[in-house]
Amino acid sequence: MLITFDEAISNKGGTVEQIEFDTDGKRDIEETEEQLDTEYEEDPIGFWESKQRDLLTSVLDYNLRSLTDLVKNKQIDLSPNYQRRNRWKDDRKSQLIESFLMNVPIPNIFLNEDAYGHYSVIDGKQRLTAISDFLFGRFALTGLQVFGEANGLRFDELPATLQTILETRANLRAVIILRQSDPDIKYQVFQRLNTGGIRLNPQEIRNSAWPGKLNDMILEESLTSEFHKLLGIRDKNRSAIYSEMRDAEFVLRYLTFRNNWDTFAGGMGRKLDNFMAEHHNMPEASVEEARSSFRIAVRKARAAFGENAFQRWSPEKGSWRRQVLASLYDAEIFAVGQFSEESLREHSGEIIEGVQSLFTDSQFRRAVDAATNTPSYFRDRITMMRDMISEKIG
């Protein structure tokens, strides 16, 4: 059937699913300003021209066993690369299962038809994951209040009656965006559905908007142990850099500006968007060349800055601030490019002292702290870092 964009959203029947994130209250990335979001206002994908659009949808009611079989057969893509990386805990999953047992209405899920009989999740990943995980026996129920006697039980340990209720009587409505729809529409739906809960940041939207070999490579490189070590990520469950996909954004920033940082004229978010839009289907050979370039840059940054890479030096306290500073990432990852890994490692101590000295320079401090996406500041911080390294190496 043909429905409007707003009708599709209003048919959701509930609020966006909430995401849980374990944290000790201290973020591992330092924000000197809203570095990207302010460029987008209400539209982080960048589809400024879009207003009202039509889309073709199909509405189907699935019982939970059918949904689980679709997931098992990989006909529904629950890849964590598609949406947020963090997931519900078992008690939240258990609450959903109890809601099905109580016959409580559950909000619709939204699927995109990628090919006939194959779908990707636009909204509802956490619910589908909870359903399939439980029916596959991956967790035991916990924290139930109405069906308290089921606490501690996995699916195959439940009484037969409850198993039957979950498999055949409980159902979930899916709104399927058919493949004949506008190719961009699923990404607009994805964003609109998520504005009612935890707002997606631009990198999370790019990740869903431009799938392909380039995006796959960015995600793979963002998750390497070497890069996470350089970013100071020790526990992904407590890392804002990981959960918000800022590690992937850092990879993209390098790829976008590696050959032209000195001509940057403004619009950081737009530049990142445009790079993904233009290159998401780049040939495999080009993807591998970009991967190799990034890995070399990471090794050079490690050689030069060690465990202090991308971190602010506080002259007042005489210590490093153990958070990643995005503007300093730019300065360091691009500044090392023209030097050999061996020379950087040999002069690492002097280079680190040079970084400390830069943080006593008011011009450099402005370039990493004030309006950091201003073109002149972007270029200045890289140039000053590069010149310092050149002086130390000789």
C-alpha positions as CSV (number, residue, x, y, z in Angstrom):
1,M,0.0,0.0,0.0
2,L,1.0,3.6,-0.5
3,I,1.3,5.7,2.7
4,T,3.0,9.0,3.5
5,F,6.2,9.4,5.3
6,D,4.5,10.9,8.4
7,E,1.8,8.2,8.4
8,A,4.6,5.6,8.5
9,I,6.2,7.2,11.5
10,S,2.8,7.7,13.3
11,N,2.0,4.0,12.8
12,K,5.0,3.0,15.0
13,G,2.7,2.7,17.9
14,G,5.1,3.5,20.7
15,T,8.3,5.2,21.7
16,V,11.8,4.5,20.4
17,E,13.5,1.7,22.3
18,Q,16.0,3.0,24.9
19,I,19.6,2.0,24.8
20,E,21.6,1.1,27.9
21,F,25.2,2.2,28.3
22,D,27.4,1.3,31.3
23,T,29.6,4.2,32.4
24,D,31.5,5.3,35.4
25,G,30.4,8.9,34.8
26,K,33.7,10.0,33.1
27,R,33.8,10.0,29.3
28,D,37.0,9.0,27.5
29,I,36.6,11.7,24.9
30,E,37.0,15.4,25.7
31,E,34.4,17.6,24.0
32,T,35.6,21.2,23.6
33,E,32.4,22.1,21.7
34,E,29.6,20.4,19.8
35,Q,32.0,19.4,17.0
36,L,29.6,18.2,14.4
37,D,26.0,18.2,15.4
38,T,25.5,22.0,15.2
39,E,26.1,21.8,11.4
40,Y,23.0,19.7,11.0
41,E,20.4,21.1,13.3
42,E,17.4,18.8,12.8
43,D,18.9,16.7,10.0
44,P,22.2,15.0,10.6
45,I,22.0,12.9,7.5
46,G,22.2,16.0,5.3
47,F,19.0,15.5,3.3
48,W,18.0,19.2,3.6
49,E,15.9,19.1,0.5
50,S,13.5,16.4,1.7
51,K,10.0,17.3,2.8
52,Q,7.0,15.0,2.3
53,R,7.7,11.8,0.5
54,D,5.7,8.7,-0.4
55,L,6.9,5.2,0.3
56,L,5.7,1.8,-0.4
57,T,5.1,-0.4,2.6
58,S,3.7,-3.7,3.6
59,V,2.4,-4.5,7.2
60,L,2.8,-8.0,8.5
61,D,2.1,-9.6,11.9
62,Y,4.8,-12.3,12.8
63,N,4.6,-14.7,15.6
64,L,7.9,-14.9,17.6
65,R,8.9,-18.3,16.2
66,S,8.6,-17.0,12.7
67,L,10.7,-13.9,13.5
68,T,13.3,-16.1,15.2
69,D,13.5,-18.4,12.2
70,L,14.0,-15.3,9.9
71,V,16.9,-14.2,12.1
72,K,18.4,-17.7,12.2
73,N,18.2,-18.0,8.5
74,K,19.8,-14.5,8.1
75,Q,16.8,-13.2,6.3
76,I,16.6,-10.4,8.9
77,D,20.0,-8.6,9.3
78,L,20.7,-7.9,12.9
79,S,24.3,-6.9,12.3
80,P,25.6,-4.6,15.0
81,N,27.2,-2.5,12.3
82,Y,23.9,-1.2,11.2
83,Q,22.9,0.7,14.3
84,R,24.2,1.5,17.8
85,R,26.8,-0.8,19.2
86,N,25.5,-1.1,22.7
87,R,22.8,-3.5,23.6
88,W,20.1,-4.3,26.2
89,K,21.0,-6.2,29.3
90,D,19.3,-9.4,30.2
91,D,16.9,-7.8,32.7
92,R,15.6,-5.4,29.9
93,K,15.3,-8.3,27.5
94,S,13.4,-10.2,30.2
95,Q,10.9,-7.4,30.6
96,L,10.1,-7.6,26.9
97,I,9.5,-11.4,27.1
98,E,7.3,-10.8,30.1
99,S,5.3,-8.2,28.2
100,F,4.6,-10.9,25.5
101,L,3.5,-13.3,28.1
102,M,1.1,-10.7,29.5
103,N,-0.2,-9.9,26.0
104,V,0.9,-6.2,26.4
105,P,1.0,-4.4,23.0
106,I,4.5,-4.0,21.7
107,P,5.4,-1.1,19.4
108,N,5.9,-1.9,15.7
109,I,9.2,-2.7,14.3
110,F,10.4,-1.3,10.9
111,L,12.2,-3.4,8.4
112,N,13.8,-2.4,5.0
113,E,13.4,-4.9,2.2
114,D,17.0,-5.2,0.8
115,A,16.1,-8.0,-1.6
116,Y,13.0,-10.2,-1.9
117,G,12.7,-12.1,1.4
118,H,15.7,-10.4,3.0
119,Y,15.4,-7.4,5.4
120,S,17.5,-5.1,7.5
121,V,16.3,-3.5,10.7
122,I,15.5,0.2,10.6
123,D,13.9,0.2,14.1
124,G,13.5,-2.6,16.5
125,K,16.9,-4.2,16.6
126,Q,16.9,-4.5,20.4
127,R,13.5,-6.1,20.5
128,L,14.4,-8.6,17.8
129,T,17.7,-9.4,19.4
130,A,16.0,-10.0,22.8
131,I,13.3,-12.3,21.2
132,S,15.8,-14.4,19.2
133,D,18.3,-14.5,22.1
134,F,15.7,-15.9,24.4
135,L,14.2,-18.4,22.0
136,F,17.7,-19.6,21.1
137,G,18.3,-20.1,24.9
138,R,21.1,-17.5,25.2
139,F,19.9,-16.0,28.5
140,A,17.7,-16.9,31.5
141,L,14.8,-14.6,32.6
142,T,15.5,-12.3,35.4
143,G,13.7,-9.5,37.3
144,L,10.2,-10.7,36.3
145,Q,7.4,-9.4,38.5
146,V,4.2,-10.9,37.2
147,F,5.7,-14.2,36.1
148,G,8.2,-14.4,38.9
149,E,8.2,-18.2,39.0
150,A,9.9,-18.0,35.6
151,N,13.0,-16.2,36.9
152,G,16.2,-18.1,36.3
153,L,14.6,-20.2,33.4
154,R,15.7,-20.3,29.8
155,F,13.2,-20.8,27.0
156,D,13.3,-24.6,26.9
157,E,13.0,-24.8,30.7
158,L,9.6,-22.9,30.7
159,P,6.4,-24.8,31.1
160,A,5.1,-26.0,27.8
161,T,2.1,-23.6,27.9
162,L,4.3,-20.6,28.2
163,Q,6.6,-21.9,25.4
164,T,3.5,-22.2,23.2
165,I,2.3,-18.7,24.1
166,L,5.7,-17.2,23.1
167,E,6.2,-19.2,20.0
168,T,2.7,-19.0,18.4
169,R,0.3,-16.6,20.1
170,A,2.6,-13.7,20.8
171,N,3.2,-11.6,17.8
172,L,4.9,-8.4,16.6
173,R,3.8,-6.2,13.8
174,A,6.4,-5.3,11.2
175,V,6.2,-2.3,8.9
176,I,8.2,-3.2,5.8
177,I,9.6,-0.5,3.5
178,L,9.5,-2.2,0.1
179,R,12.5,-2.1,-2.1
180,Q,10.5,-0.1,-4.7
181,S,10.6,2.9,-2.4
182,D,13.0,5.9,-2.8
183,P,16.5,4.5,-1.9
184,D,17.0,7.3,0.6
185,I,13.8,6.9,2.5
186,K,14.9,4.2,4.9
187,Y,17.6,6.5,6.3
188,Q,15.1,9.3,6.9
189,V,12.8,6.8,8.6
190,F,15.7,5.6,10.6
191,Q,16.6,9.1,11.8
192,R,12.9,10.1,12.5
193,L,12.3,7.0,14.6
194,N,15.3,7.7,16.7
195,T,14.7,11.3,17.5
196,G,12.3,10.3,20.2
197,G,14.9,8.5,22.3
198,I,18.7,8.9,22.4
199,R,19.6,11.1,19.5
200,L,21.9,9.5,16.9
201,N,25.1,11.4,16.2
202,P,26.2,12.0,12.6
203,Q,28.7,9.1,12.5
204,E,25.9,6.6,13.5
205,I,23.8,8.0,10.7
206,R,26.6,7.8,8.2
207,N,27.1,4.2,9.2
208,S,23.6,3.3,8.3
209,A,23.3,5.6,5.3
210,W,26.3,4.5,3.3
211,P,26.9,0.8,3.6
212,G,29.5,-0.8,1.4
213,K,33.1,-1.8,1.3
214,L,34.5,1.5,2.5
215,N,32.2,1.6,5.5
216,D,33.0,-2.0,6.3
217,M,36.7,-1.2,6.3
218,I,36.2,1.9,8.5
219,L,34.4,-0.3,11.0
220,E,37.0,-3.0,10.9
221,E,39.9,-0.6,11.4
222,S,38.1,1.3,14.1
223,L,37.9,-1.9,16.1
224,T,41.5,-3.1,15.9
225,S,43.3,-3.6,19.2
226,E,46.1,-1.4,18.0
227,F,43.8,1.6,17.3
228,H,41.8,1.1,20.5
229,K,45.0,1.0,22.5
230,L,46.1,4.2,20.9
231,L,42.7,5.8,21.8
232,G,43.1,4.5,25.4
233,I,40.0,2.2,25.2
234,R,40.4,-0.5,27.8
235,D,36.8,-1.5,28.3
236,K,34.4,-1.1,25.4
237,N,31.4,-1.3,27.7
238,R,32.6,1.9,29.5
239,S,33.8,3.8,26.4
240,A,31.9,6.7,24.9
241,I,34.4,6.6,22.0
242,Y,33.3,3.1,21.2
243,S,29.6,3.3,22.0
244,E,29.1,6.5,20.0
245,M,31.2,5.3,17.1
246,R,33.7,8.1,17.5
247,D,36.4,5.6,16.8
248,A,34.9,5.0,13.4
249,E,34.6,8.8,12.9
250,F,38.3,9.2,13.6
251,V,39.1,6.7,10.9
252,L,36.8,8.6,8.5
253,R,38.4,11.9,9.4
254,Y,41.8,10.6,8.5
255,L,40.6,9.1,5.2
256,T,38.7,12.3,4.3
257,F,41.6,14.7,4.9
258,R,44.7,12.7,4.4
259,N,45.5,14.2,1.0
260,N,44.0,17.7,1.4
261,W,43.9,18.8,5.0
262,D,45.9,22.0,4.0
263,T,43.0,23.1,1.7
264,F,40.2,22.5,4.2
265,A,37.7,25.4,3.8
266,G,35.1,24.6,6.3
267,G,32.1,22.3,6.9
268,M,33.6,19.4,8.7
269,G,30.4,17.3,8.9
270,R,29.6,18.0,5.2
271,K,33.1,16.9,4.2
272,L,32.7,13.6,6.0
273,D,29.2,13.1,4.6
274,N,30.4,13.9,1.1
275,F,33.4,11.6,1.3
276,M,31.1,8.7,2.3
277,A,28.5,9.5,-0.3
278,E,31.1,9.7,-3.1
279,H,33.3,6.7,-2.1
280,H,31.1,4.2,-0.3
281,N,31.2,1.9,-3.3
282,M,34.9,2.5,-4.1
283,P,36.8,-0.5,-5.7
284,E,38.3,-3.0,-3.4
285,A,41.8,-2.1,-4.4
286,S,41.2,1.5,-3.4
287,V,39.7,0.4,-0.1
288,E,42.8,-1.7,0.7
289,E,45.1,1.2,-0.2
290,A,43.1,3.5,2.2
291,R,43.3,0.8,4.9
292,S,47.1,0.5,4.5
293,S,47.5,4.3,4.6
294,F,45.5,4.5,7.9
295,R,47.4,1.6,9.5
296,I,50.7,3.3,8.7
297,A,49.4,6.6,10.2
298,V,48.4,4.7,13.4
299,R,51.8,3.1,13.7
300,K,53.5,6.4,13.2
301,A,51.3,8.1,15.8
302,R,52.1,5.3,18.2
303,A,55.8,5.7,17.5
304,A,55.8,9.4,18.1
305,F,53.3,9.9,21.0
306,G,53.0,6.5,22.7
307,E,50.4,6.3,25.4
308,N,50.0,10.1,25.3
309,A,48.6,10.2,21.8
310,F,45.7,12.5,21.2
311,Q,45.7,13.7,24.9
312,R,45.9,17.2,26.3
313,W,48.8,18.2,28.4
314,S,47.9,20.5,31.3
315,P,50.8,22.8,32.1
316,E,49.0,24.0,35.2
317,K,48.8,20.5,36.7
318,G,51.9,19.1,35.0
319,S,50.0,16.0,33.8
320,W,48.2,14.5,30.9
321,R,44.4,14.5,30.7
322,R,43.4,10.9,30.0
323,Q,40.8,11.7,27.4
324,V,41.0,11.8,23.7
325,L,40.8,15.3,22.2
326,A,39.4,15.2,18.7
327,S,41.2,18.3,17.6
328,L,44.5,17.0,18.8
329,Y,43.8,13.7,16.9
330,D,43.7,15.8,13.7
331,A,47.0,17.6,14.6
332,E,48.9,14.4,15.4
333,I,47.6,11.9,12.9
334,F,48.3,14.3,10.0
335,A,51.5,15.8,11.3
336,V,53.3,12.5,11.4
337,G,52.6,11.7,7.8
338,Q,55.9,13.0,6.2
339,F,58.2,11.4,8.7
340,S,59.4,7.8,8.9
341,E,58.2,5.5,11.7
342,E,61.8,4.9,12.7
343,S,62.7,8.5,13.1
344,L,59.5,9.2,15.0
345,R,60.2,6.4,17.4
346,E,63.9,7.5,17.9
347,H,62.8,11.0,18.8
348,S,59.6,10.2,20.7
349,G,60.8,11.6,24.0
350,E,61.7,15.0,22.4
351,I,58.4,15.0,20.4
352,I,56.4,14.4,23.6
353,E,58.2,17.3,25.2
354,G,57.4,19.4,22.2
355,V,53.7,18.6,22.6
356,Q,53.9,19.8,26.2
357,S,55.5,23.0,25.0
358,L,52.8,23.6,22.4
359,F,50.2,23.6,25.2
360,T,51.9,26.7,26.6
361,D,51.5,28.4,23.2
362,S,48.3,30.5,23.1
363,Q,47.9,30.2,19.4
364,F,48.0,26.4,19.6
365,R,45.7,26.4,22.5
366,R,43.1,28.4,20.5
367,A,43.5,26.0,17.6
368,V,42.6,23.0,19.6
369,D,40.1,24.6,22.0
370,A,38.1,27.3,20.3
371,A,35.8,26.7,17.3
372,T,37.9,23.7,16.4
373,N,36.3,23.2,13.0
374,T,37.2,26.7,11.9
375,P,39.4,26.1,8.7
376,S,42.3,28.3,9.9
377,Y,42.4,26.6,13.3
378,F,42.2,23.1,11.7
379,R,45.2,23.9,9.5
380,D,47.1,25.8,12.2
381,R,47.1,23.0,14.7
382,I,48.3,20.4,12.1
383,T,51.0,22.8,10.8
384,M,52.3,23.7,14.2
385,M,52.5,20.1,15.3
386,R,54.2,19.1,12.0
387,D,56.7,22.0,12.4
388,M,57.5,21.0,16.0
389,I,58.2,17.4,14.9
390,S,60.4,18.5,12.1
391,E,62.4,20.6,14.5
392,K,62.8,17.8,16.9
393,I,63.8,15.2,14.3
394,G,66.1,17.7,12.5
